[in-house]
Amino acid sequence: MNVPYTKSFVTVIVPCFNTAQYRVATLTSVQAQTFRDFEVIMVDDGSTDDTLPD
């Protein structure tokens, strides 16, 4: 049985709670990886700082 080749894809899920000071460093780190086919989902759990700005 021949299985068609499918390209890998990565989803990076980042749980966040009052982590605004780390947001840029986190996204920069993900972008610096050699694997390029990814998406980033940041999930804010009720932060009171500017973790995920409007």
PQR file with spaces between the fields and no chain letter, atoms N, CA, C, O and H, PARSE charges and radii, in Angstrom:
ATOM       1  N    MET     1       0.837   -1.168    0.000 -0.4000 1.5000
ATOM       2  CA   MET     1       0.000    0.000    0.000 -0.0000 2.0000
ATOM       3  C    MET     1       0.890    1.241    0.000  0.5500 1.7000
ATOM       4  O    MET     1       1.771    1.365    0.851 -0.5500 1.4000
ATOM       5  N    ASN     2       0.679    2.138   -0.917 -0.4000 1.5000
ATOM       6  CA   ASN     2       1.438    3.379   -0.991 -0.0000 2.0000
ATOM       7  C    ASN     2       0.719    4.471   -0.210  0.5500 1.7000
ATOM       8  O    ASN     2      -0.445    4.782   -0.465 -0.5500 1.4000
ATOM       9  H    ASN     2      -0.037    2.037   -1.609  0.4000 1.0000
ATOM      10  N    VAL     3       1.437    5.041    0.740 -0.4000 1.5000
ATOM      11  CA   VAL     3       0.892    6.148    1.525 -0.0000 2.0000
ATOM      12  C    VAL     3       1.495    7.423    0.975  0.5500 1.7000
ATOM      13  O    VAL     3       2.719    7.533    0.894 -0.5500 1.4000
ATOM      14  H    VAL     3       2.382    4.789    0.946  0.4000 1.0000
ATOM      15  N    PRO     4       0.673    8.392    0.594 -0.5600 1.5000
ATOM      16  CA   PRO     4       1.221    9.633    0.045  0.2800 2.0000
ATOM      17  C    PRO     4       2.040   10.380    1.088  0.5500 1.7000
ATOM      18  O    PRO     4       1.722   10.387    2.277 -0.5500 1.4000
ATOM      19  N    TYR     5       3.100   11.007    0.602 -0.4000 1.5000
ATOM      20  CA   TYR     5       3.961   11.806    1.479 -0.0000 2.0000
ATOM      21  C    TYR     5       3.204   13.045    1.919  0.5500 1.7000
ATOM      22  O    TYR     5       2.622   13.756    1.101 -0.5500 1.4000
ATOM      23  H    TYR     5       3.358   11.002   -0.364  0.4000 1.0000
ATOM      24  N    THR     6       3.218   13.292    3.211 -0.4000 1.5000
ATOM      25  CA   THR     6       2.628   14.529    3.729 -0.0000 2.0000
ATOM      26  C    THR     6       3.699   15.297    4.479  0.5500 1.7000
ATOM      27  O    THR     6       4.457   14.729    5.266 -0.5500 1.4000
ATOM      28  H    THR     6       3.692   12.714    3.876  0.4000 1.0000
ATOM      29  N    LYS     7       3.748   16.560    4.232 -0.4000 1.5000
ATOM      30  CA   LYS     7       4.742   17.405    4.866 -0.0000 2.0000
ATOM      31  C    LYS     7       4.391   17.588    6.348  0.5500 1.7000
ATOM      32  O    LYS     7       3.219   17.701    6.707 -0.5500 1.4000
ATOM      33  H    LYS     7       3.133   17.021    3.593  0.4000 1.0000
ATOM      34  N    SER     8       5.400   17.614    7.181 -0.4000 1.5000
ATOM      35  CA   SER     8       5.198   17.823    8.611 -0.0000 2.0000
ATOM      36  C    SER     8       4.754   19.249    8.883  0.5500 1.7000
ATOM      37  O    SER     8       5.108   20.173    8.151 -0.5500 1.4000
ATOM      38  H    SER     8       6.351   17.522    6.889  0.4000 1.0000
ATOM      39  N    PHE     9       3.991   19.412    9.923 -0.4000 1.5000
ATOM      40  CA   PHE     9       3.509   20.715   10.355 -0.0000 2.0000
ATOM      41  C    PHE     9       3.466   20.673   11.874  0.5500 1.7000
ATOM      42  O    PHE     9       3.035   19.678   12.457 -0.5500 1.4000
ATOM      43  H    PHE     9       3.703   18.661   10.518  0.4000 1.0000
ATOM      44  N    VAL    10       3.910   21.745   12.517 -0.4000 1.5000
ATOM      45  CA   VAL    10       3.958   21.781   13.980 -0.0000 2.0000
ATOM      46  C    VAL    10       3.091   22.917   14.482  0.5500 1.7000
ATOM      47  O    VAL    10       3.125   24.025   13.948 -0.5500 1.4000
ATOM      48  H    VAL    10       4.260   22.553   12.043  0.4000 1.0000
ATOM      49  N    THR    11       2.320   22.632   15.509 -0.4000 1.5000
ATOM      50  CA   THR    11       1.573   23.654   16.225 -0.0000 2.0000
ATOM      51  C    THR    11       2.228   23.830   17.584  0.5500 1.7000
ATOM      52  O    THR    11       2.363   22.873   18.347 -0.5500 1.4000
ATOM      53  H    THR    11       2.293   21.732   15.943  0.4000 1.0000
ATOM      54  N    VAL    12       2.632   25.054   17.880 -0.4000 1.5000
ATOM      55  CA   VAL    12       3.230   25.380   19.173 -0.0000 2.0000
ATOM      56  C    VAL    12       2.149   26.073   19.996  0.5500 1.7000
ATOM      57  O    VAL    12       1.683   27.154   19.636 -0.5500 1.4000
ATOM      58  H    VAL    12       2.523   25.831   17.260  0.4000 1.0000
ATOM      59  N    ILE    13       1.755   25.447   21.099 -0.4000 1.5000
ATOM      60  CA   ILE    13       0.728   26.021   21.967 -0.0000 2.0000
ATOM      61  C    ILE    13       1.415   26.580   23.207  0.5500 1.7000
ATOM      62  O    ILE    13       2.122   25.863   23.916 -0.5500 1.4000
ATOM      63  H    ILE    13       2.134   24.569   21.392  0.4000 1.0000
ATOM      64  N    VAL    14       1.199   27.871   23.457 -0.4000 1.5000
ATOM      65  CA   VAL    14       1.854   28.552   24.569 -0.0000 2.0000
ATOM      66  C    VAL    14       0.789   29.011   25.560  0.5500 1.7000
ATOM      67  O    VAL    14       0.071   29.974   25.294 -0.5500 1.4000
ATOM      68  H    VAL    14       0.625   28.453   22.881  0.4000 1.0000
ATOM      69  N    PRO    15       0.682   28.324   26.708 -0.5600 1.5000
ATOM      70  CA   PRO    15      -0.244   28.808   27.731  0.2800 2.0000
ATOM      71  C    PRO    15       0.346   30.049   28.392  0.5500 1.7000
ATOM      72  O    PRO    15       1.541   30.087   28.687 -0.5500 1.4000
ATOM      73  N    CYS    16      -0.483   31.060   28.625 -0.4000 1.5000
ATOM      74  CA   CYS    16       0.006   32.334   29.156 -0.0000 2.0000
ATOM      75  C    CYS    16      -0.829   32.782   30.351  0.5500 1.7000
ATOM      76  O    CYS    16      -2.058   32.718   30.327 -0.5500 1.4000
ATOM      77  H    CYS    16      -1.453   31.029   28.386  0.4000 1.0000
ATOM      78  N    PHE    17      -0.152   33.227   31.379 -0.4000 1.5000
ATOM      79  CA   PHE    17      -0.817   33.893   32.493 -0.0000 2.0000
ATOM      80  C    PHE    17       0.143   34.926   33.061  0.5500 1.7000
ATOM      81  O    PHE    17       1.137   34.578   33.698 -0.5500 1.4000
ATOM      82  H    PHE    17       0.847   33.279   31.399  0.4000 1.0000
ATOM      83  N    ASN    18      -0.157   36.187   32.828 -0.4000 1.5000
ATOM      84  CA   ASN    18       0.687   37.300   33.283 -0.0000 2.0000
ATOM      85  C    ASN    18       2.145   37.136   32.850  0.5500 1.7000
ATOM      86  O    ASN    18       3.064   37.221   33.665 -0.5500 1.4000
ATOM      87  H    ASN    18      -0.964   36.470   32.311  0.4000 1.0000
ATOM      88  N    THR    19       2.334   36.902   31.565 -0.4000 1.5000
ATOM      89  CA   THR    19       3.683   36.676   31.035 -0.0000 2.0000
ATOM      90  C    THR    19       4.053   37.677   29.944  0.5500 1.7000
ATOM      91  O    THR    19       4.817   37.350   29.036 -0.5500 1.4000
ATOM      92  H    THR    19       1.588   36.833   30.903  0.4000 1.0000
ATOM      93  N    ALA    20       3.522   38.880   30.025 -0.4000 1.5000
ATOM      94  CA   ALA    20       3.788   39.894   28.989 -0.0000 2.0000
ATOM      95  C    ALA    20       5.279   40.124   28.787  0.5500 1.7000
ATOM      96  O    ALA    20       5.725   40.339   27.659 -0.5500 1.4000
ATOM      97  H    ALA    20       2.900   39.146   30.762  0.4000 1.0000
ATOM      98  N    GLN    21       6.047   40.081   29.857 -0.4000 1.5000
ATOM      99  CA   GLN    21       7.479   40.359   29.746 -0.0000 2.0000
ATOM     100  C    GLN    21       8.233   39.293   28.955  0.5500 1.7000
ATOM     101  O    GLN    21       9.361   39.532   28.524 -0.5500 1.4000
ATOM     102  H    GLN    21       5.685   39.907   30.772  0.4000 1.0000
ATOM     103  N    TYR    22       7.633   38.126   28.759 -0.4000 1.5000
ATOM     104  CA   TYR    22       8.294   37.032   28.044 -0.0000 2.0000
ATOM     105  C    TYR    22       7.746   36.816   26.633  0.5500 1.7000
ATOM     106  O    TYR    22       8.267   35.979   25.898 -0.5500 1.4000
ATOM     107  H    TYR    22       6.717   37.932   29.110  0.4000 1.0000
ATOM     108  N    ARG    23       6.713   37.549   26.245 -0.4000 1.5000
ATOM     109  CA   ARG    23       6.037   37.322   24.969 -0.0000 2.0000
ATOM     110  C    ARG    23       6.989   37.447   23.778  0.5500 1.7000
ATOM     111  O    ARG    23       7.029   36.553   22.932 -0.5500 1.4000
ATOM     112  H    ARG    23       6.290   38.230   26.842  0.4000 1.0000
ATOM     113  N    VAL    24       7.740   38.516   23.698 -0.4000 1.5000
ATOM     114  CA   VAL    24       8.646   38.721   22.553 -0.0000 2.0000
ATOM     115  C    VAL    24       9.728   37.648   22.527  0.5500 1.7000
ATOM     116  O    VAL    24      10.024   37.099   21.466 -0.5500 1.4000
ATOM     117  H    VAL    24       7.707   39.242   24.385  0.4000 1.0000
ATOM     118  N    ALA    25      10.319   37.342   23.670 -0.4000 1.5000
ATOM     119  CA   ALA    25      11.368   36.317   23.724 -0.0000 2.0000
ATOM     120  C    ALA    25      10.831   34.944   23.314  0.5500 1.7000
ATOM     121  O    ALA    25      11.526   34.173   22.652 -0.5500 1.4000
ATOM     122  H    ALA    25      10.078   37.789   24.532  0.4000 1.0000
ATOM     123  N    THR    26       9.608   34.648   23.704 -0.4000 1.5000
ATOM     124  CA   THR    26       8.999   33.365   23.350 -0.0000 2.0000
ATOM     125  C    THR    26       8.806   33.252   21.849  0.5500 1.7000
ATOM     126  O    THR    26       9.182   32.246   21.246 -0.5500 1.4000
ATOM     127  H    THR    26       9.043   35.274   24.241  0.4000 1.0000
ATOM     128  N    LEU    27       8.225   34.272   21.245 -0.4000 1.5000
ATOM     129  CA   LEU    27       7.981   34.231   19.802 -0.0000 2.0000
ATOM     130  C    LEU    27       9.283   34.279   19.007  0.5500 1.7000
ATOM     131  O    LEU    27       9.390   33.641   17.960 -0.5500 1.4000
ATOM     132  H    LEU    27       7.920   35.089   21.735  0.4000 1.0000
ATOM     133  N    THR    28      10.264   35.023   19.489 -0.4000 1.5000
ATOM     134  CA   THR    28      11.571   35.073   18.829 -0.0000 2.0000
ATOM     135  C    THR    28      12.238   33.703   18.853  0.5500 1.7000
ATOM     136  O    THR    28      12.855   33.289   17.871 -0.5500 1.4000
ATOM     137  H    THR    28      10.177   35.541   20.340  0.4000 1.0000
ATOM     138  N    SER    29      12.115   33.008   19.966 -0.4000 1.5000
ATOM     139  CA   SER    29      12.689   31.669   20.088 -0.0000 2.0000
ATOM     140  C    SER    29      12.052   30.693   19.101  0.5500 1.7000
ATOM     141  O    SER    29      12.752   29.905   18.464 -0.5500 1.4000
ATOM     142  H    SER    29      11.614   33.344   20.764  0.4000 1.0000
ATOM     143  N    VAL    30      10.745   30.743   18.976 -0.4000 1.5000
ATOM     144  CA   VAL    30      10.061   29.862   18.027 -0.0000 2.0000
ATOM     145  C    VAL    30      10.492   30.194   16.599  0.5500 1.7000
ATOM     146  O    VAL    30      10.758   29.289   15.809 -0.5500 1.4000
ATOM     147  H    VAL    30      10.177   31.383   19.493  0.4000 1.0000
ATOM     148  N    GLN    31      10.561   31.472   16.266 -0.4000 1.5000
ATOM     149  CA   GLN    31      10.955   31.877   14.913 -0.0000 2.0000
ATOM     150  C    GLN    31      12.403   31.520   14.588  0.5500 1.7000
ATOM     151  O    GLN    31      12.754   31.384   13.416 -0.5500 1.4000
ATOM     152  H    GLN    31      10.345   32.207   16.908  0.4000 1.0000
ATOM     153  N    ALA    32      13.238   31.369   15.597 -0.4000 1.5000
ATOM     154  CA   ALA    32      14.653   31.071   15.382 -0.0000 2.0000
ATOM     155  C    ALA    32      14.914   29.590   15.083  0.5500 1.7000
ATOM     156  O    ALA    32      16.043   29.220   14.759 -0.5500 1.4000
ATOM     157  H    ALA    32      12.953   31.480   16.549  0.4000 1.0000
ATOM     158  N    GLN    33      13.915   28.761   15.184 -0.4000 1.5000
ATOM     159  CA   GLN    33      14.101   27.337   14.933 -0.0000 2.0000
ATOM     160  C    GLN    33      14.341   27.088   13.446  0.5500 1.7000
ATOM     161  O    GLN    33      13.909   27.871   12.600 -0.5500 1.4000
ATOM     162  H    GLN    33      12.998   29.061   15.447  0.4000 1.0000
ATOM     163  N    THR    34      15.025   26.003   13.137 -0.4000 1.5000
ATOM     164  CA   THR    34      15.305   25.680   11.744 -0.0000 2.0000
ATOM     165  C    THR    34      14.075   25.121   11.035  0.5500 1.7000
ATOM     166  O    THR    34      13.952   25.256    9.818 -0.5500 1.4000
ATOM     167  H    THR    34      15.376   25.367   13.824  0.4000 1.0000
ATOM     168  N    PHE    35      13.183   24.509   11.764 -0.4000 1.5000
ATOM     169  CA   PHE    35      11.931   24.018   11.186 -0.0000 2.0000
ATOM     170  C    PHE    35      11.013   25.211   10.960  0.5500 1.7000
ATOM     171  O    PHE    35      10.738   25.959   11.898 -0.5500 1.4000
ATOM     172  H    PHE    35      13.283   24.399   12.753  0.4000 1.0000
ATOM     173  N    ARG    36      10.542   25.401    9.755 -0.4000 1.5000
ATOM     174  CA   ARG    36       9.831   26.628    9.401 -0.0000 2.0000
ATOM     175  C    ARG    36       8.320   26.477    9.247  0.5500 1.7000
ATOM     176  O    ARG    36       7.614   27.484    9.178 -0.5500 1.4000
ATOM     177  H    ARG    36      10.765   24.794    8.993  0.4000 1.0000
ATOM     178  N    ASP    37       7.814   25.274    9.191 -0.4000 1.5000
ATOM     179  CA   ASP    37       6.386   25.091    8.938 -0.0000 2.0000
ATOM     180  C    ASP    37       5.641   24.930   10.257  0.5500 1.7000
ATOM     181  O    ASP    37       5.406   23.816   10.725 -0.5500 1.4000
ATOM     182  H    ASP    37       8.387   24.457    9.247  0.4000 1.0000
ATOM     183  N    PHE    38       5.275   26.064   10.845 -0.4000 1.5000
ATOM     184  CA   PHE    38       4.641   26.015   12.158 -0.0000 2.0000
ATOM     185  C    PHE    38       3.600   27.118   12.300  0.5500 1.7000
ATOM     186  O    PHE    38       3.553   28.072   11.524 -0.5500 1.4000
ATOM     187  H    PHE    38       5.466   26.969   10.465  0.4000 1.0000
ATOM     188  N    GLU    39       2.781   26.950   13.307 -0.4000 1.5000
ATOM     189  CA   GLU    39       1.874   27.997   13.750 -0.0000 2.0000
ATOM     190  C    GLU    39       2.041   28.113   15.258  0.5500 1.7000
ATOM     191  O    GLU    39       2.420   27.150   15.925 -0.5500 1.4000
ATOM     192  H    GLU    39       2.819   26.174   13.937  0.4000 1.0000
ATOM     193  N    VAL    40       1.758   29.293   15.788 -0.4000 1.5000
ATOM     194  CA   VAL    40       1.842   29.514   17.223 -0.0000 2.0000
ATOM     195  C    VAL    40       0.468   29.931   17.716  0.5500 1.7000
ATOM     196  O    VAL    40      -0.139   30.863   17.188 -0.5500 1.4000
ATOM     197  H    VAL    40       1.450   30.075   15.246  0.4000 1.0000
ATOM     198  N    ILE    41      -0.009   29.241   18.720 -0.4000 1.5000
ATOM     199  CA   ILE    41      -1.272   29.590   19.359 -0.0000 2.0000
ATOM     200  C    ILE    41      -0.957   29.960   20.796  0.5500 1.7000
ATOM     201  O    ILE    41      -0.492   29.127   21.573 -0.5500 1.4000
ATOM     202  H    ILE    41       0.483   28.484   19.149  0.4000 1.0000
ATOM     203  N    MET    42      -1.212   31.211   21.146 -0.4000 1.5000
ATOM     204  CA   MET    42      -1.001   31.670   22.517 -0.0000 2.0000
ATOM     205  C    MET    42      -2.364   31.736   23.198  0.5500 1.7000
ATOM     206  O    MET    42      -3.277   32.407   22.716 -0.5500 1.4000
ATOM     207  H    MET    42      -1.590   31.888   20.515  0.4000 1.0000
ATOM     208  N    VAL    43      -2.492   31.031   24.329 -0.4000 1.5000
ATOM     209  CA   VAL    43      -3.760   30.943   25.045 -0.0000 2.0000
ATOM     210  C    VAL    43      -3.627   31.692   26.361  0.5500 1.7000
ATOM     211  O    VAL    43      -2.869   31.290   27.244 -0.5500 1.4000
ATOM     212  H    VAL    43      -1.750   30.487   24.720  0.4000 1.0000
ATOM     213  N    ASP    44      -4.366   32.777   26.484 -0.4000 1.5000
ATOM     214  CA   ASP    44      -4.329   33.608   27.688 -0.0000 2.0000
ATOM     215  C    ASP    44      -5.366   33.092   28.680  0.5500 1.7000
ATOM     216  O    ASP    44      -6.538   32.924   28.344 -0.5500 1.4000
ATOM     217  H    ASP    44      -4.982   33.104   25.767  0.4000 1.0000
ATOM     218  N    ASP    45      -4.916   32.845   29.901 -0.4000 1.5000
ATOM     219  CA   ASP    45      -5.793   32.295   30.938 -0.0000 2.0000
ATOM     220  C    ASP    45      -6.182   33.383   31.943  0.5500 1.7000
ATOM     221  O    ASP    45      -6.002   33.218   33.150 -0.5500 1.4000
ATOM     222  H    ASP    45      -3.963   32.981   30.173  0.4000 1.0000
ATOM     223  N    GLY    46      -6.713   34.490   31.433 -0.4000 1.5000
ATOM     224  CA   GLY    46      -7.218   35.544   32.314 -0.0000 2.0000
ATOM     225  C    GLY    46      -6.153   36.472   32.874  0.5500 1.7000
ATOM     226  O    GLY    46      -6.280   36.949   34.002 -0.5500 1.4000
ATOM     227  H    GLY    46      -6.859   34.624   30.453  0.4000 1.0000
ATOM     228  N    SER    47      -5.113   36.734   32.107 -0.4000 1.5000
ATOM     229  CA   SER    47      -4.051   37.606   32.562 -0.0000 2.0000
ATOM     230  C    SER    47      -4.577   39.010   32.880  0.5500 1.7000
ATOM     231  O    SER    47      -5.538   39.485   32.275 -0.5500 1.4000
ATOM     232  H    SER    47      -5.010   36.347   31.191  0.4000 1.0000
ATOM     233  N    THR    48      -3.922   39.652   33.837 -0.4000 1.5000
ATOM     234  CA   THR    48      -4.286   41.015   34.188 -0.0000 2.0000
ATOM     235  C    THR    48      -3.240   42.008   33.680  0.5500 1.7000
ATOM     236  O    THR    48      -3.394   43.217   33.854 -0.5500 1.4000
ATOM     237  H    THR    48      -3.141   39.266   34.328  0.4000 1.0000
ATOM     238  N    ASP    49      -2.183   41.503   33.058 -0.4000 1.5000
ATOM     239  CA   ASP    49      -1.187   42.388   32.455 -0.0000 2.0000
ATOM     240  C    ASP    49      -1.436   42.437   30.946  0.5500 1.7000
ATOM     241  O    ASP    49      -2.530   42.098   30.495 -0.5500 1.4000
ATOM     242  H    ASP    49      -2.057   40.521   32.917  0.4000 1.0000
ATOM     243  N    ASP    50      -0.461   42.846   30.176 -0.4000 1.5000
ATOM     244  CA   ASP    50      -0.613   43.001   28.728 -0.0000 2.0000
ATOM     245  C    ASP    50      -0.100   41.767   27.985  0.5500 1.7000
ATOM     246  O    ASP    50       0.547   41.890   26.946 -0.5500 1.4000
ATOM     247  H    ASP    50       0.428   43.122   30.543  0.4000 1.0000
ATOM     248  N    THR    51      -0.391   40.576   28.522 -0.4000 1.5000
ATOM     249  CA   THR    51       0.111   39.345   27.929 -0.0000 2.0000
ATOM     250  C    THR    51      -0.293   39.222   26.464  0.5500 1.7000
ATOM     251  O    THR    51       0.564   38.999   25.609 -0.5500 1.4000
ATOM     252  H    THR    51      -0.917   40.476   29.367  0.4000 1.0000
ATOM     253  N    LEU    52      -1.546   39.358   26.167 -0.4000 1.5000
ATOM     254  CA   LEU    52      -2.028   39.326   24.795 -0.0000 2.0000
ATOM     255  C    LEU    52      -2.801   40.609   24.549  0.5500 1.7000
ATOM     256  O    LEU    52      -3.982   40.701   24.885 -0.5500 1.4000
ATOM     257  H    LEU    52      -2.242   39.539   26.861  0.4000 1.0000
ATOM     258  N    PRO    53      -2.140   41.601   23.962 -0.5600 1.5000
ATOM     259  CA   PRO    53      -2.811   42.880   23.750  0.2800 2.0000
ATOM     260  C    PRO    53      -3.968   42.754   22.757  0.5500 1.7000
ATOM     261  O    PRO    53      -3.973   41.870   21.901 -0.5500 1.4000
ATOM     262  N    ASP    54      -4.933   43.641   22.884 -0.4000 1.5000
ATOM     263  CA   ASP    54      -6.102   43.636   21.981 -0.0000 2.0000
ATOM     264  C    ASP    54      -5.704   43.978   20.578  0.5500 1.7000
ATOM     265  O    ASP    54      -6.554   44.021   19.688 -0.5500 1.4000
ATOM     266  H    ASP    54      -4.929   44.359   23.579  0.4000 1.0000
